[in-house]
Amino acid sequence: MFENRLTKVFKHKKKQANRMGISCWRIYEHDLPEFPFCIELYEDKVYVAEYLRRHGMNDEEHDVWLENCLDIISKILSVDVENIYIRERKKMHHRSQQYERLNSAKEFFTVTENQLKLIVNLTDYLDTGLFLDHRITRQLVREECEGKKVLNLFCYTGSFSVYAAAGNAASVTSVDLSKTYLNWAKNNLTINSFTNNLKYHFIHQDVKQYLKTLPPNSFDLIIMDPPTFSNSKRMKDFLDIQRDYAELLNDALNATTKNGIIYFSTNLSTFKLEPEKIKASEIKNITKATTPFDFEGKLQRFCYKIIR
C-alpha cells in the first residue's frame, strides 16, 4: 500500500519539479494514516520525519517495520539508504519548537534554490533549516525588494534574507532570538557572496521588544514568520501568535514607510485574522497564491500581504 502510494506521488511530483527546475521539494505528507511520514528531497538526500503515534508495535517490531519502509523509499526514490535521514517528530503542525536542538552530528549540506545557495541540516534540529512551503513567498520578496530597506523578523536561518539580498535590497536586517540561527543566517548570506557589513545586519533580540524600539519609516518591506508559540527563557514575554499577532503587526506597520509591505505567515491551523484590529490600508490573503505544487491540499499555514 505504501509502495504504491509513494510510487504514484513521486512520479507525479517529480515531473513538476523537473519542469520547474526545483531540486528540494516535499514528496509525501502523511498520505496514508498507517504510514505517518513527511518525506522531503534535498537534491541527492532524503529527509524522513516519522510522526509520533500509537502504532501498537513493540520496539523490535517497529524497527523492522521502519527498516522495510526505508527500503521502499530507497528503491522508489533511487537514493542509497545512507543518504536517508530519519527523524521522529511529535505530532504537530506548527513551528512551536523551532529552536529545539536534537543532537550534535553537525552534518550541514548546501543545496540550491532559484540559483541561490542555502545550508540545510538533516540531523541536528527538528526542522532542516529551509521551510520548503515558502518557496514562492521567498521569490515574491526577491522580486519586490530592489532598492528597499528589508527587515526579516524571526529570521530563522535567513533564507528570506538571502532572497532579499539577491533582489538587490538597499539593506537587509535579520532579527532572531537564537544566536545559532543568526550565525546560520550569516553563513547563508556569506556563501552567496553577500558580505557587505554596511548592507546586511544581524540583531540578536526578542522581536516583540525590538519592534518597540523602531522609529517610524524605518523599513520598506518586512517579513514576519513567527513560531506559533514560544516560551524561550530568553524571551521576556511568552509568545502566543493568536493572542499577539495584532500587536506585532501594528508595531511592524508603525515601522514601515508609506505603502510599505509586510509579508506575514503563521502555521497555526486554527488562526483567525481580524482585519479591524490591524491598522493597514490593505490586507490580502495570499495563502493559495503562495502554496507550492508539492504542498497543495496539505499546507498547514496562512500567508498575508499587508500594506500600510
N, C-alpha and C positions, 0 to 999 in steps of 0.2 A: 504493500500500500504506500509506504513512504517512498520507495524507489520509483514507483510510477508517478507519484505527485511531483517529486523533485525533478525527475526527468522532464516532465511537461513544463514546469515553470522555468527551469533553467534554459531549455531550448527556446522558449518564447522570449524571455527577457534578454538572453544573450544576443539575439538578433537586433533588438532595440539598442542595447548597449554598444554593439559593434557599429551600428549605423550612426550613433551619436558620438562615437569616439570616447566612450566612458569606460574606464578600467577599474573603477571602485564602485560597487553597487550592491544592493540587497537582493539576495536570491530568493529567500524563503523566510516567512514570518508566521510561525505557528499556524500554518495552513491546516494541519491535521491535529486535533486535540491530543491524540496519542503520541505525537511527536512534537513536543513543545520547544522547538528550536527557533532561534534567529540565526540565519546564515548569511554572511556578507563576504564578498570577494574584494580583496585588496591586491589587485594585479595578480601575482603568482601565489598569493597566500589567502587562506580562508579562515575567517573568524566564526566560530560556532558558539553561541550562548544558549545553554540549556536552562529554561526557566524552572524554578523550584516547584515541585508539585508532589502530591501523594500518589506515587506510582505503584505502590503495593509490592515492590520488589525489595529483596534484601540487597546488601551492598554488592555481593558477588554476582547476583542476577543482573543488577543494574549495570555493573561493569561490562558484563558480556553483551547486554543489550546495546549499551553505548558504543562499544567496540564495533559491533555489527553495523550500527548507524554510520559510524565514521568511515567504515569500509565502503558503504554505499555512496557516501558523499565524495570520497576519494575517487571512486570509479566514475561516477556521473560527471564530476567536475574536472576529471583528468588532472588531479592535484595529488602529489605524494602525501601520505599520511603525516610525515614530519613537517609539512607545511600547513597543517591544520591546527589551529589554536582553539582549545575548548575552554569555556568559562561557565560556571554555574551562577545564575543570577536569581535574585529574589524576584517574585512575580510582581513587576511594576511597569508602569507605562509613563514614567516621568523621570526627570534627571535629579531626583531629590538627593541622591548620594553622589553627586558629580565629583566630589573631592575625596571620596574614599579610595584608599590605596589597598591593593590586594597582596602583592608580594614585591620582590625586588629583582626580577630577572633582567630588567632593563634592556629588553630587546626592542630597539627602535628601527623603523624602516621608513624609507622615503617613497612616497607614491606621487603620481601626477594627476592633477585635475585641471582641465582647461589651461594646459600649458604651465601650470603653477605647481611647485613642489610643496608637499605637505608631509610632515612627520607623523607617523602613527605608531602605536604601541599595542600589541595584541596580547600582552601577558600581564601587565602590572596594574591595570586600572579597570574599573567596571566598564568604562567606555574607551573607545580606541583612540580618541584624540581628534576624530573627524566625524562630525554628525552628517551622514550622507543625505539625510532628509532636507538639508538646507542648501543643496547643490544649486538649485535655481535661484534661491534668495541671495546667495553669495554673488552670483553673476549679475543680478539686478543692482546690487551695491556697486559692483565694479563699473557698470555702465552709467551710473548716476553720479559718481563722486569726483569727476575731474575738476580740479581746482577748488575743491571743497574741504573744509575742516571736518574731519570724521572722528566720532567718538564711539568706541566699541566697549560697551559695558558688560560685565560678567563675561569677559572676553574668552575665557577658557584657553584653548591652545592657539588662539589668534588667527583662525582661518579667514574670518571676515576681514581682519586687519590686513592680511596678505592680499586679498582681493581688492581692498580699498587702495593699497599702495600700488597695485598693478593697474588700477584705474586712474592713476596719476592724481591722487588726492593731494591737496596742499599740505595737509598734515594728518597723521593718524595717531590717536591716543587710545591706548588699551588699558582697561582697568579690571583688576580682579583681586580677590582676597587671598588667592593662593600664589605663593612665590613659585611653586613648582610649575604651575601652568603659565605664569608670566614668563618664566625662563623658556618654557616650551614655545610660547608665542614669539619671543625674541629670536629663538633658533629658526622658527618657521620663516620669519622675515629675512634673517641672515642668509639662509640657503637660497633665497630668491634674489639676493644682492640688494635688498632694501635695508641699508645700514646707515642712512643719514640721521645722525643724532638730533639734528635740528628739525627734522620732519616726523620722526617716529618716537613716540613717548610711551613709557610703561609705568603705570601707577599701581602700587600695592596698597589697596584701601577698600574698605567696606563701601560698596556702591551707593547705598542709601545715604551714608554720611557724605560721601564725595559730592553727590548731586547738590546737597545743601550749600556747598561752598562755591558753586559755579556762578559767575555773573551772567546776566542776560546776554544773548547773542554770541555765546562762546563757540558754538558749533553749527554747521550747516546740515549735517546728517548724523544720526545716532542709531546704533544697533543695540537692541536690548533683548537678550535671550536668557532670562534668569532661570535658575533652578526653581522647581515648583515649591520646594520647602528648603530651608537651610537653618540649622541651629548650631552652626560652627561657633566654637568658643571664641573665635577671633571676631565674630560679628557682634556688634553692640546690641542689636535688636534681632529677635527671631524673625526670619523672613517667611511670610506666607503669601504667595503671589496673588491668590484670590482676594485676600484682605488688603494687600499693599499696592496692587498694580496702579490704582488711580493716583496715589501719592507719587509713586515712581515716575509715571508718565507725565504728570503735571510738572514735577520738578525738572524732568528732562525737556519738556516743551518750553519751560521758562529759560532754559539754557540754549535754545536753538534760535537761529536767526529767523526773520520773517519768511514764511513759506518753507521753513526748514522741515526736514523729513525725519520721522522715526520709524524704523522697522522693528516691530515688537512681536515676539512669539512666545508661546508657552506650551508646555507639554502636559498641562493639567487637562485631562479629558473632560472634566465637568466645568471647565472655565466659562464664565459668563461675563462679557464686557458690556458695561452700561455706558453708552456714549454720552449721556448727560453729565456724567462725572468727569469727563475729560475736556479740558479747555483747548480744543483743537478746532480748526476750520473744516477739516475733513477726516473721516475715519473710513478706511476701505478694507474689507476683509479679503485678503489675497491668499487665503489658505489653499483654495483649489488651484489657483494660478501658479502657486509655488510648490505644488506637490509633484515630485519626480515620478517618472513612469514606474519605478520599482517600489513605490510606496502607495500606489493607487489602491484605495479601498482598505489600506492598512494603517494610514497615518494617524497618530495619536497626538496631534498638536494643532494649534491655531496660529495664524500669522496675519498681522495687520500692517498696513501702511498708513501712518498718521501724520497729518500735515498741520503745522502751526497756523 
